[in-house]
Amino acid sequence: MTPDVTCIGAKDTVLQAAEKLTELDVGALPICGTDERLKGMLTDRDIVVKVLGAGRDPAEVKAGDLAQGEAVTIGADDDVDEVLRTMSEHKVRRLPVIDGHTLVGIVAQADVARAVPDPKVGDLLEALST
């Protein structure tokens, strides 16, 4: 897990999110509301497809506008098998880690690849690729 996750505010613009993605050299950011609760995830692909590709102005679109329902998360106490199951079932490459209602980190596909035996990683990659 990567701790100390930086959120983009739901009221921040997609342009601000793109700048933060660049600054942090990451491909996704959690979207947090003014209540500091997780509202969703914003990826670099979301920006390209849903904003730029749709001819929308990234300086006008709010990050929260791209949040799609409730984010798929795992609990801080969940084990590796739960991480693998959740990633595979929901076909996500990044999982916000929640302790109660507080965002405490993100588990990425790369984290799993470094920490889990090869056969399980292969199964995860296959599930995410189909």
Backbone hydrogen bonds in HBPLUS format (Angstrom, degrees):
<---DONOR---> <-ACCEPTOR-->    atom                        ^
c    i                          cat <-CA-CA->   ^        H-A-AA   ^      H-
h    n   atom  resd res      DA  || num        DHA   H-A  angle D-A-AA Bond
n    s   type  num  typ     dist DA aas  dist angle  dist       angle   num
A0002-THR N   A0106-ILE O   2.79 MM 104  5.27 172.1  1.79 152.3 153.6     1
A0106-ILE N   A0002-THR O   3.00 MM 104  5.27 145.0  2.12 135.2 145.8     2
A0008-ILE N   A0030-PRO O   2.89 MM  22  6.25 160.7  1.93 165.1 171.6     3
A0032-CYS N   A0008-ILE O   2.95 MM  24  6.15 158.7  1.99 148.1 155.1     4
A0012-ASP N   A0009-GLY O   2.96 MM   3  5.06 155.6  2.02 106.0 114.0     5
A0010-ALA N   A0032-CYS O   2.86 MM  22  5.65 141.9  2.00 150.3 148.7     6
A0064-GLY N   A0010-ALA O   2.85 MM  54  3.95 153.1  1.92 127.4 122.9     7
A0063-ALA N   A0012-ASP O   2.77 MM  51  5.81 166.5  1.79 167.2 167.6     8
A0017-ALA N   A0013-THR O   3.01 MM   4  6.37 150.8  2.09 142.4 151.2     9
A0014-VAL N   A0061-VAL O   2.85 MM  47  5.78 145.1  1.97 161.3 160.6    10
A0018-ALA N   A0014-VAL O   2.83 MM   4  6.10 155.1  1.89 148.9 155.0    11
A0015-LEU N   A0058-PRO O   2.81 MM  43  4.88 139.4  1.98 137.3 126.7    12
A0019-GLU N   A0015-LEU O   2.99 MM   4  6.27 154.7  2.06 147.4 154.1    13
A0020-LYS N   A0016-GLN O   2.95 MM   4  6.21 151.2  2.04 144.1 152.1    14
A0021-LEU N   A0017-ALA O   2.82 MM   4  6.10 156.6  1.87 153.1 159.6    15
A0022-THR N   A0018-ALA O   3.00 MM   4  6.19 156.5  2.06 144.2 150.3    16
A0023-GLU N   A0019-GLU O   2.87 MM   4  6.09 162.6  1.90 147.1 152.2    17
A0024-LEU N   A0020-LYS O   2.91 MM   4  6.00 161.7  1.94 151.4 155.4    18
A0025-ASP N   A0021-LEU O   2.85 MM   4  5.65 118.2  2.23 133.7 148.9    19
A0026-VAL N   A0021-LEU O   3.13 MM   5  5.26 155.8  2.19 140.9 148.1    20
A0025-ASP N   A0022-THR O   3.22 MM   3  4.93 140.0  2.39  92.7 104.2    21
A0044-ASP N   A0027-GLY O   2.92 MM  17  5.41 148.2  2.02 151.3 149.0    22
A0029-LEU N   A0042-LEU O   2.80 MM  13  5.29 154.6  1.86 151.4 160.1    23
A0042-LEU N   A0029-LEU O   2.81 MM  13  5.29 163.9  1.83 159.4 165.0    24
A0031-ILE N   A0040-GLY O   2.73 MM   9  5.09 173.3  1.73 141.3 140.2    25
A0039-LYS N   A0031-ILE O   2.65 MM   8  5.34 171.3  1.65 166.5 163.3    26
A0033-GLY N   A0037-ARG O   3.00 MM   4  5.60 159.6  2.04 154.3 157.3    27
A0036-GLU N   A0033-GLY O   2.82 MM   3  5.15 156.2  1.88 117.3 120.1    28
A0046-ASP N   A0043-THR O   3.07 MM   3  5.09 119.2  2.45  95.0 109.6    29
A0047-ILE N   A0043-THR O   3.25 MM   4  6.67 154.9  2.31 148.6 154.0    30
A0048-VAL N   A0044-ASP O   3.13 MM   4  6.46 160.1  2.17 148.0 152.8    31
A0049-VAL N   A0045-ARG O   2.84 MM   4  5.96 177.2  1.84 163.3 163.5    32
A0050-LYS N   A0046-ASP O   2.81 MM   4  5.33 145.2  1.93 136.3 147.5    33
A0051-VAL N   A0047-ILE O   3.23 MM   4  5.15 137.1  2.43 117.9 126.4    34
A0052-LEU N   A0047-ILE O   2.98 MM   5  6.37 163.2  2.01 166.6 168.1    35
A0053-GLY N   A0048-VAL O   2.62 MM   5  5.71 153.5  1.68 157.0 166.6    36
A0054-ALA N   A0051-VAL O   3.25 MM   3  5.23 131.1  2.50  95.5 108.5    37
A0056-ARG N   A0051-VAL O   2.85 MM   5  4.89 157.1  1.90 156.8 150.9    38
A0055-GLY N   A0052-LEU O   3.00 MM   3  5.16 161.4  2.03 109.2 113.7    39
A0060-GLU N   A0057-ASP O   2.89 MM   3  5.36 160.4  1.93 116.9 123.6    40
A0061-VAL N   A0057-ASP O   3.09 MM   4  6.32 151.9  2.17 158.1 166.9    41
A0065-ASP N   A0062-LYS O   2.92 MM   3  5.33 143.6  2.05 108.7 119.5    42
A0066-LEU N   A0063-ALA O   2.97 MM   3  5.59 156.6  2.03 116.4 123.5    43
A0067-ALA N   A0064-GLY O   3.24 MM   3  5.21 159.2  2.28 100.8 107.1    44
A0074-ILE N   A0096-PRO O   3.07 MM  22  6.50 152.3  2.15 160.8 168.3    45
A0098-ILE N   A0074-ILE O   2.87 MM  24  6.17 167.7  1.89 163.7 167.2    46
A0078-ASP N   A0075-GLY O   3.05 MM   3  5.23 163.4  2.08 110.1 115.5    47
A0076-ALA N   A0098-ILE O   2.90 MM  22  5.62 135.0  2.10 147.4 143.7    48
A0082-GLU N   A0079-ASP O   3.09 MM   3  5.40 123.3  2.42 103.2 116.6    49
A0083-VAL N   A0079-ASP O   3.10 MM   4  6.51 152.2  2.18 147.6 156.1    50
A0084-LEU N   A0080-VAL O   2.91 MM   4  6.20 166.6  1.92 159.7 161.6    51
A0085-ARG N   A0081-ASP O   2.89 MM   4  6.05 161.6  1.93 146.2 151.7    52
A0086-THR N   A0082-GLU O   2.90 MM   4  5.96 166.3  1.92 148.5 152.4    53
A0087-MET N   A0083-VAL O   2.92 MM   4  6.08 168.1  1.94 155.3 158.8    54
A0088-SER N   A0084-LEU O   2.94 MM   4  6.00 164.5  1.96 148.4 153.3    55
A0089-GLU N   A0085-ARG O   2.81 MM   4  5.87 168.7  1.82 153.0 156.9    56
A0090-HIS N   A0086-THR O   3.03 MM   4  5.98 163.2  2.06 147.3 151.7    57
A0091-LYS N   A0087-MET O   2.77 MM   4  5.39 114.2  2.20 135.1 149.6    58
A0092-VAL N   A0087-MET O   3.15 MM   5  5.04 147.8  2.26 129.7 138.8    59
A0091-LYS N   A0088-SER O   3.36 MM   3  4.99 145.9  2.49  91.6 101.2    60
A0109-GLN N   A0093-ARG O   2.77 MM  16  5.12 128.3  2.03 161.9 163.7    61
A0095-LEU N   A0107-VAL O   2.76 MM  12  5.15 158.7  1.81 148.2 155.8    62
A0107-VAL N   A0095-LEU O   2.86 MM  12  5.15 163.4  1.89 147.7 150.6    63
A0097-VAL N   A0105-GLY O   2.73 MM   8  5.01 167.4  1.75 142.4 138.8    64
A0104-VAL N   A0097-VAL O   2.84 MM   7  5.69 171.1  1.85 160.2 163.3    65
A0099-ASP N   A0102-THR O   2.82 MM   3  5.21 163.9  1.85 152.3 157.0    66
A0102-THR N   A0099-ASP O   3.10 MM   3  5.21 162.2  2.14 121.5 121.8    67
A0111-ASP N   A0108-ALA O   2.89 MM   3  5.15 123.8  2.21 103.6 118.3    68
A0112-VAL N   A0108-ALA O   3.16 MM   4  6.61 154.7  2.23 152.9 159.7    69
A0113-ALA N   A0109-GLN O   2.94 MM   4  6.25 159.0  1.99 150.5 156.6    70
A0114-ARG N   A0110-ALA O   3.06 MM   4  6.29 146.4  2.18 143.4 151.1    71
A0115-ALA N   A0111-ASP O   3.14 MM   4  6.28 138.0  2.32 141.3 152.3    72
A0115-ALA N   A0112-VAL O   3.09 MM   3  5.18 129.2  2.36  98.7 112.3    73
A0116-VAL N   A0112-VAL O   2.94 MM   4  5.64 144.1  2.07 163.6 163.8    74
A0121-VAL N   A0117-PRO O   3.28 MM   4  6.54 157.5  2.34 150.1 156.5    75
A0122-GLY N   A0118-ASP O   2.90 MM   4  6.13 161.3  1.93 160.8 165.9    76
A0123-ASP N   A0119-PRO O   3.02 MM   4  6.31 153.6  2.09 144.9 151.7    77
A0124-LEU N   A0120-LYS O   2.99 MM   4  6.26 155.0  2.05 145.8 152.4    78
A0125-LEU N   A0121-VAL O   2.88 MM   4  6.16 168.4  1.89 158.9 161.3    79
A0126-GLU N   A0122-GLY O   2.97 MM   4  6.12 157.4  2.02 146.9 153.3    80
A0127-ALA N   A0123-ASP O   2.99 MM   4  6.20 158.3  2.03 146.1 151.9    81
A0128-LEU N   A0124-LEU O   2.91 MM   4  6.17 156.5  1.97 156.4 162.8    82
A0129-SER N   A0125-LEU O   3.03 MM   4  6.05 133.2  2.25 139.1 150.8    83
A0129-SER N   A0126-GLU O   3.23 MM   3  5.15 132.5  2.47  93.3 106.0    84
